[in-house]
Structure formats: C-alpha cells, structure tokens
Amino acid sequence: MAGARLWVSSLLAVAFAGWTTALWPWPQDIQTSPRSYTLFPNNFQFRYHASSAVQPGCDVLDEAFQRYRRLLFGSGSWPRPHRSGKRRVLKKNALVVSVVAEGCNEFPTLESMENYTLTINDDQCLLVSENVWGALRGLETFSQLIWQSAEGTFFINKTEIMDFPRFPHRGLLLDTSRHYLPLSSILETLDVMAYNKFNVFHWHLVDDPSFPYESYTFPELTRKGSYNPVTHIYTAHDVKEVIEYARLRGIRVLAEFDTPGHTLSWGPGIPGLLTPCYSGSQPTGTFGPVNPSLNSTYEFMSVFFLEISSVFPDFYLHLGGDEVDFTCWKSNPEIQDFMKEKGFDDFKQLESFYIQTLLDIVSAYDKGYVVWQEVFDNKVKVRPDTIVHVWREQKPVKYLKEMELVTKAGFRALLSAPWYLNRISYGPDWKDMYKVEPLNFEGSPREKSLVIGGEACMWGEYVDSTNLVPRLWPRGGAIAERLWSSNTTTNLDFAYERLSRFRCELLRRGVQAEPINVGYCEQEFEET
C-alpha cells in the first residue's frame, strides 16, 4: 500500500507542476502551495456570501455560475466518489462569492473596476470583488486553477491571488464588412474573449465592401449596401443579442461607423451622400468619400448617429476617420468651389471640416468618441477627452513615437499598430506581439497614464468564419496578457509554457485554437 500511495503522490506532483503554469493571463500577485483540495462535481456549487451586496437574481453572476459549472464539469452527472481506507480527504464543496457594490443591470464602462481577490485555504474558498465585473474575472481565474489527476479526480491547490488589470481598455476588433461573420461566430468570439479577460468588442460593422448593419431609420442602406439583404445582415435583434451576450461577460461593445472614407457601401442606399468623381469636366460614374460640401450630408449624419447612439449603450462610439483618399475630391468641381468659398487650400482642411462637424453632432448626443490617428495627425480640432487610436506602424512616424505625440498633446491613446492578428507568418509570431511594451516611449508619468490600453485587430480581407477562430486563438492571448498582466511579466519561456497549456484548455472548451509549436494536448479538438 505504501508503494501505491507513493505512486499516486508522484502523479499528483506531476499534475500540480502542470497546474502552476496553466494560468492565462498571469495574475498581478499569486501565492500558491502544493497543498490541494478535492472537488466533487456532484456536490460542488457556486454561491453568494451572506453579506454580498448582490444575491441570487443577479443575472450576470447567476448565469456565470451556470456557465462555469458547465465549463468545468460538463452538464452530466458524475459517479459518487470512491472512499478507500480512512485517509482524510481535504475537499471544497463551494466557491463563495462576495461583491462589495450593488448593481447587476448596468453595462460595463471604461471606468468599471475589475479587481478581485481569490483565497483558497483550509478555512475558505472565497472570491471577493468590488463589483460583478471583477467577480467575472475572478471566476475565470478560478476555473483555470482547477486540474484533474490521471484518474480523473478534480483538485484545486491552496492559493492566494490579488489581481487587477494593468489597462482598463483591452479590446478585440472584428471586421464584419469585408467578410460577413455569422452571429454564432461573434458570440463564440465573445466567449473566448472572456476566457482571455478581454473587455471590449470593437465591432467594425461596415466598410466599403458591404453594409450589414440593418438601420431602422435608413433601411435602404442594408437593402442596397449589404452582400445579401436577407442572409448577410445584422438585424436589430442580432445587435441586441450581441450587446447583451457581451454584457453578461463583462465586455463592452464599441461600434465603429467609419467616415468619410471607407463608405462606398453607403452610397447605393443614400443617393447624393458620396462625392461623384470626375475626369476633366465629365463625371466618371464612380464615387469617392462622403461629400463634405452638402448640407444634406450633415442632415443625414445627424439622424443616422441619433439612431446609433440609441442602439449602442456604451458611452463611446468609434468614428473612424482613417485613410481618406483625396483623389475624387480633387477631381470634383463643386468640391473645389466649396473649398474656395471656405478659404481651404489643403484637402486636409476639408477633411478636418467634415470630421469636426461630425464630432459636434455626436457630442450633442452625449457620446464620447474614439478616432483613428489620422484625425490627430491632420490636426482636427477635437474635444480634450477624445481617444486617439494608433494603428500605423511606421507612418507618419513609428508607432511608439506616435503614442508619445498623442499623449504629449494631452489625449488618451489606444495602441493597435503591432497587434494585427490578420497578418500571419510562419512560426511563433505571437512572441513579437507579446514583447510589445505600450509605454516604451519618452514621456512623463502623467502622459503615460493617458495610455488606456489597446486592441488586437482582425481585419477581414482574408478572414471569414472558416478560419477566424484558429487565426485569433491562442495568438490573441499574447495581447490579452500584455494588456492585463504586470509589465514585469515578460519571460518568453514562462509565457510559452503557459500559453501552450492554455491552448489545450481552449481545445477542451471546444475552441479550435491553433498550435503554437510541436506537441499535443491530452484532449484534442473534436467537432461537436
């Protein structure tokens, strides 16, 4: 019997060694011990502390408890534990959750607290958080702490975690215009975002190729601008479902409607909105950016963004403003006359006039806005609370220099330039993304505090639902950890070991995450 006990102990030691490298993203502070506790799936439950400010009936946590129970133990029943001998089994029958602040029906915001503490010892198995959003992050960490021995018993080790995000904005952009993504693909992405502690879904809804957002104010936009107005659109119900699904996972939805460029799909549904292009004195029959010289343009934008402001509850909208091609504006005689009337001698001034007017419209609806960096580069007059989104790696300057310029001017900044997941290369390119340090630029502590986070971007030129998941994961996790964990969490070997195990956990959860090197997972991916 002594030999058998030693063999089991050795197995547990090997499993525990694996568990210590399974957490992703890595917490801010963690202390752990080989001392372990058994969890019996039939008996284990999530429950509220008696003094918690939220109690049963809080949909965010009620649904999270069910979700994590399914993730950990499945939906079936488990055999009763076999008790052998008189050896005392240290066990945990519940995770008790205590939330300090009331509130379950709100939406997460940029200011939402996500800190939590997790204590697993002989006396308690307790998760404490300031609000429900921190509790969600703690539940994810708890789920990653649980491991199984070779014979299938569930364990959790004695652990003390104090955790919080380094940056408040940790986003992922999906482009649903260049290729339409089915609603199920978006919802599945939100699930995996929550596993990675991402908290912003940047929804790049429309662009030149298609306009899949179904506007109730201007239905012709979708009827004439989508790939297929029956099958390739997002109805009002779809949009509500995405917003609520995200809310229940502590994820904000940041909707982007990019103008004045990237708007060719808008034209068929709104005649006169786009600028007619000319060759000499004759129209070519083609169109360029939004026409900034017409009052009707701003009348349309006022009504359209009133709708968008009511549909999307987040305080912020992403208004784009990038890559405006001036060729068509230059060719149009009416645009030239308008510029003379306004005293503009530079097309950047014309672009600034349009964007400034649009920003005023959106501000009137009590919305904040995010803009791509060209708005800042072209010196458009914007509100002091504008968020500038840095996406260009080299032009007009290297991206870290751009971060320096934006913050020195007093604006908050988001970084995406080095984190384009749609760009692929052979080998472990996640390492380059992981090594990025967003604050590695010249600036004062106050200026660096203006960097509120960043986003991974998945542009859709060559991505649809057939390859979205393996291209996103686990590579996107490298960016998630950079935005959540301490700036001292940088060891690539440690990251590789944990990301490999996290990828295996994603497979176990049904996510078709691609491998990051040679190897295998105990539970390989299978189509369900």
C-alpha positions, 0 to 999 in steps of 0.5 A: 500500500505504501508503494501505491500511495507513493505512486499516486503522490508522484502523479499528483506532483506531476499534475500540480507542476502542470497546474502552476503554469496553466494560468492565462493571463498571469495574475498581478500577485499569486501565492500558491502551495502544493497543498490541494483540495478535492472537488466533487462535481456532484456536490460542488456549487457556486454561491453568494456570501451572506453579506454580498451586496448582490444575491441570487437574481443577479443575472450576470453572476447567476448565469456565470455560475451556470456557465462555469459549472458547465465549463468545468464539469460538463452538464452530466452527472458524475459517479459518487466518489470512491472512499478507500481506507480512512485517509482524510480527504481535504475537499471544497464543496463551494466557491463563495462569492462576495461583491462589495457594490450593488448593481447587476443591470448596468453595462460595463464602462471604461471606468468599471473596476475589475479587481478581485481577490481569490483565497483558497485555504483550509478555512475558505474558498472565497472570491471577493470583488468590488463589483460583478465585473471583477467577480467575472474575472475572478471566476475565470481565474478560478476555473483555470486553477482547477486540474484533474489527476490521471484518474480523473479526480478534480483538485484545486491547490491552496492559493492566494491571488490579488489581481487587477488589470494593468489597462482598463481598455483591452479590446478585440476588433472584428471586421464584419464588412469585408467578410460577413461573420455569422452571429454564432461566430461573434458570440463564440468570439465573445466567449473566448474573449472572456476566457482571455479577460478581454473587455471590449468588442470593437465591432467594425460593422461596415466598410466599403465592401458591404453594409450589414448593419440593418438601420431602422431609420435608413433601411435602404442602406442594408437593402442596397449596401449589404452582400445579401439583404436577407442572409448577410445582415445584422438585424436589430435583434442580432445587435441586441443579442450581441450587446447583451451576450457581451454584457453578461461577460463583462465586455463592452461593445464599441461600434465603429461607423467609419467616415468619410472614407471607407463608405462606398457601401453607403452610397447605393442606399443614400443617393447624393451622400458620396462625392461623384468623381470626375475626369476633366469636366465629365463625371466618371460614374464612380464615387469617392468619400462622403461629400463634405460640401452638402448640407444634406450630408450633415442632415443625414449624419445627424439622424443616422448617429441619433439612431446609433447612439440609441442602439449602442449603450456604451458611452463611446462610439468609434468614428473612424476617420482613417485613410481618406483618399483625396483623389475624387475630391480633387477631381470634383468641381463643386468640391473645389468651389466649396473649398474656395468659398471656405478659404481651404487650400489643403484637402486636409482642411476639408477633411478636418471640416467634415470630421469636426462637424461630425464630432459636434453632432455626436457630442450633442448626443452625449457620446464620447468618441474614439478616432483613428490617428489620422484625425490627430495627425491632420490636426482636427480640432477635437474635444480634450477627452477624445481617444486617439487610436494608433494603428500605423506602424511606421507612418507618419512616424513609428508607432511608439513615437506616435503614442508619445505625440498623442499623449504629449498633446494631452489625449488618451491613446489606444495602441493597435499598430503591432497587434494585427492578428490578420497578418500571419507568418510562419512560426511563433509570431505571437512572441513579437506581439507579446514583447510589445511594451505600450509605454516604451516611449519618452514621456512623463508619468502623467502622459503615460497614464493617458495610455488606456490600453489597446486592441488586437485587430482582425481585419477581414480581407482574408478572414471569414468564419472558416478560419477566424477562430484558429487565426485569433486563438491562442495568438490573441492571448499574447495581447490579452496578457500584455494588456492585463498582466504586470509589465514585469511579466515578460519571460518568453519561456514562462509565457510559452509554457503557459500559453501552450497549456492554455491552448489545450484548455481552449481545445477542451472548451471546444475552441479550435485554437491553433498550435503554437509549436510541436506537441499535443494536448491530452484532449484534442479538438473534436467537432461537436 
